[in-house]
Amino acid sequence: MAQQRACQEQDDRASKVTLSTMRLRVLPPTVLQDPRMESLNLDRNKLKHVAGISKLGNLRKLILSKNEIADFPEEIQSLVHLEKLELNQNQIRVIPEGIFSCLPRLKHLRLSNNRLSALPKDLATCSSSLQYLNLSNNLFRAIPQAVLELVSLQELYVQNNTLRQLPRELFEGRPLKMFKANGNPLREPPNEVCAGGIQQILSYFSQLQNCHVEEDRRVKTMFLGASLAGKSTICKSLKQRQVVLVSEEERTVGIEISEFHIQDFTFLFWDFAGQLEYYVTHHVFITPQALVILVINFQKYQLNNGIFQELVGFWINNLFMRVPNSVVLPVGTHTDCCTEEEVEEKKRDIMSKIQAMLEERRANLAHFINNLESSEESEFYVDQWDRLKEMESCTLTILNLVPVNCTNYWDIKKLETTILEHVRNEEIFPNVIRVLPPVYKEVEAAIVDTEQSEGTAEHGIMDLNHLLSEITRREHLSHLGTELFRDILRYLHRIGLIIWYEEIKQLESTVFLRPAFLITMFKILVRYRLVQQLESISVDLLVGEHATIRDQSNWVWTFKSKAMLCQRAMRALVKHQLYLEGMKDVFEEMVGHKAQKGKLFSLLEHFEICLEVRHAKDLNPGAREFVPGKLWETTQNCREAYYLFPTYLNQSEEVSERWGGDHLEDLHIRAYFSPEIPEGFFQRLMVKACSFYSAHWIAKVTCLLICSGKPLLIKENNQKGYSYIELRSRKPAQRTEFQFTWDFFMAIIFIIRKLSEEWPGLHMCMKAPCRTAECPAEFFWPDVDDKNTVTKEEIKTCGTCGHRFRTELLLPKVPSDLEVPQTPPPAHYYVTSYGTTSFGPSSIHVHRQSILDK
């Protein structure tokens, strides 16, 4: 069998053999009999040993990834010509000495996703040859000494270990071009510096030389919770060190930021509004490595699951998905409205239900992992298994709930003491301390001084070069170079002190010294009761925008019915707020005019909060002649731009009418999410998808895209325990059209996958429902590599109904010319939580089943 399926390419001098995904437990003897072999791919099998591999003395490339190897194969030392070795995604704990010293030509070594905590010293003997080394997802607490001696290293990956410090020698005297270390509790250099790349790391170490280092103890603290829970009251009371009661009229709109010092710690408070309308912008600012204070209104809390889900469960679930390694301190407020017995009872109930959520998540992940491991074709799901194992290792740290009477300062003081005790605990906050060169703190102090000076506008927006000139006026910073300044700005942006979006072209030279201003801009358009804001625009503002009361009524109608705002309406809303706060000087810069897009719109589109919709005229007699090779400038004859905000969409029949209803023969797949589809995920998917496909129709939970006349329906179903996004397209009339149709599917799946990466605790899997009417079974998709699945099968059999289908009706596969067997072979099936899949022989027989019509 192995001989028949092996893909071999031979010539007079070399041989390449691929035996991937063949469920091999031992090496086929015939493979070991080819001394000319130079490349052997054995990934995605069930190998625990590779006895006899030493016979292949001419091997240059050996792939053993995604197997079950626990003991490093010592026979590899005989492969003296080896240049590329991959043993990632196995279970290796130790590599013995004496192997790498026999591999003088080794250039590429991948050891990621094992259980290594050390490397053999003789790896250093590969110093003149080794260029690529991947040690990510292991158990390293420090960079091994042997790695520091690899002077030819060009790429090094050490993500997701337990490193706290990176040695300076690692970046000096070697041609290192790529380095990644995210997912480590790094102090020196901090993760925020490493995120800037090798040049910023080199700059950091250069600044550390010959100077006294400083330890920065800073904690980003995020206040989350439902509306009117008391977040702002606690935040302001802690900062002002006295009871500060915040009325309902003064509640947070969007996000508010402030700084607070307790002893030698600096806390950067981010107070998030609780209304659901604002949550669509939260993903921009909710970051890992933060203390989350989850505020719960005890007066409103009742001992039932509905209230728990609204006040606690919703936030815990979203933290699970967004920042699964975060530390959460639950705080119960309004305790003065409850008896002592009620407070204790509610505290116990909340903590027990949160613990139940943690246990449920662990059980679900273990169940998913077990299903993959018990599969007869588990080699097809290795990447998904790895992803689940990573998620299993991440969990929220839930601290003991603290009840607080916000009218009693001693309770506020008790909360302050509790917070300080927790952040001092290095087991809970391993990277709260950052080692910084003095110049970082000096530039930060200068920026804070500039931000607070009388000459700085209220909005705090400043040109990058102007800010540098302001900073270098100080004598001790007069020699500050542009590149070092930009490095420090990147660091300050990542810790949340300032905002600088250098990746957005229109904003690359703009620094927001006061992040709260940017949030003010967001909350003008993404806010609670936006319709009332539109209706309250004054006549004077309307006149200023060359609009009438009738225009205003049209704005309100368009927003209510289509969730769209025209540029003039948005200008009027922003103008009202900016003029009210005395910031009229920045109005045009933020919103632009006519065809000139303002910075606010660039931000909203960058974070996929809205989508520009333009209605151009059919013909433009004034258009310039198009000449190939020359810049073509369009004439500005388009109608006024509109911006669609999917988060405000209501149910609409238009999408259903244009789609024309589901058909049984449709190509049909689902992306399932656990624990649920994150709030705002589907809206961002629509913005992203519609920006690629200009022909589209959108409703609240559905979206219809058109590409080359072919429709693709996207639909959201977000029920507890049954959350999925469905993609559906008409079955191609010709077999030659399958390639285009699946490419269309995969383009959207790629967007979904990229979006899901922003939620590290979110599990997603793909399934294709059985094509037989009323059959509940689903075919679980194997791993997807780029745009293709790894399956080679031409036929799929449903284990529930017994019907057989061509693979291209269920998976992205181009039909082959293979004739369909008239009499299908027997098959047996098993059912998992992922769906139903068929393997091997059984007693189920299906006669006269036409798979071509399914």
Secondary structure, DSSP 4 states (H G I P E B T S, - for coil): -HHHH-EEEE-SS-EEEE-TTS--SS--TTGGG-TTEEEEE--SS--S--TTGGG-TT-SEEE--SS---S--GGGGG-TT--EEE--SS------TTSGGG-TT--EEE--SS--S---GGGGGGTTT--EEE--SS--SS--HHHHT-TT--EEE--SS---B--GGGGSSS---EEE-TTS--BBTBHHHHTT-HHHHHHHHHHHTTS--EEEEEEEEEEE-STTSSHHHHHHHHHHTS-----GGG--SSEEEEEEEETTEEEEEEEE--SGGGHHHHTTT--SS-EEEEEEETTT--SSHHHHIIIIIHHHHHHHHH-TT-EEEEEEE-GGGS-HHHHHHHHHHHHHHHHHHHHHHHHHHHHHHHHHHTSTTGGGGHHHHHHHHHHHT---EEPPPEE--TT-HHHHHHHHHHHHHHHT-TTT-TTSEEEE-HHHHHHHHHHHHHHHSTTS-TT-EEEHHHHHHHHTTSGGGTT--HHHHHHHHHHHHHHTSSB--TTSGGGTTEEES-HHHHHHHHHHHS-TTHHHHHHT--HHHHHHTT--HHHHHHHHHHHHHH-EEEHHHHHHHHHHHHHHTT-GGGHHHHHEETTEE-HHHHHHHHTTS-EEE----S--TTPPPP-TTS--PPPS-----EEE-GGG----SHHHHHHT---TTSEEEEEEEES-PPTTHHHHHHHHHHHH-SEEEE-SSEEEEEETTEEEEEEEEEETTEEEEEEEEPPPSSGGGHHHHHHHHHHHHHHHHHHHTT-TT-EEEEEEE-SSTT---EEEP--EETTEES---SEEE-TTT--EEEGGGTSS----SPPPPSSPPPEEEEEETTEEEEEEEEEE---S--GGG-
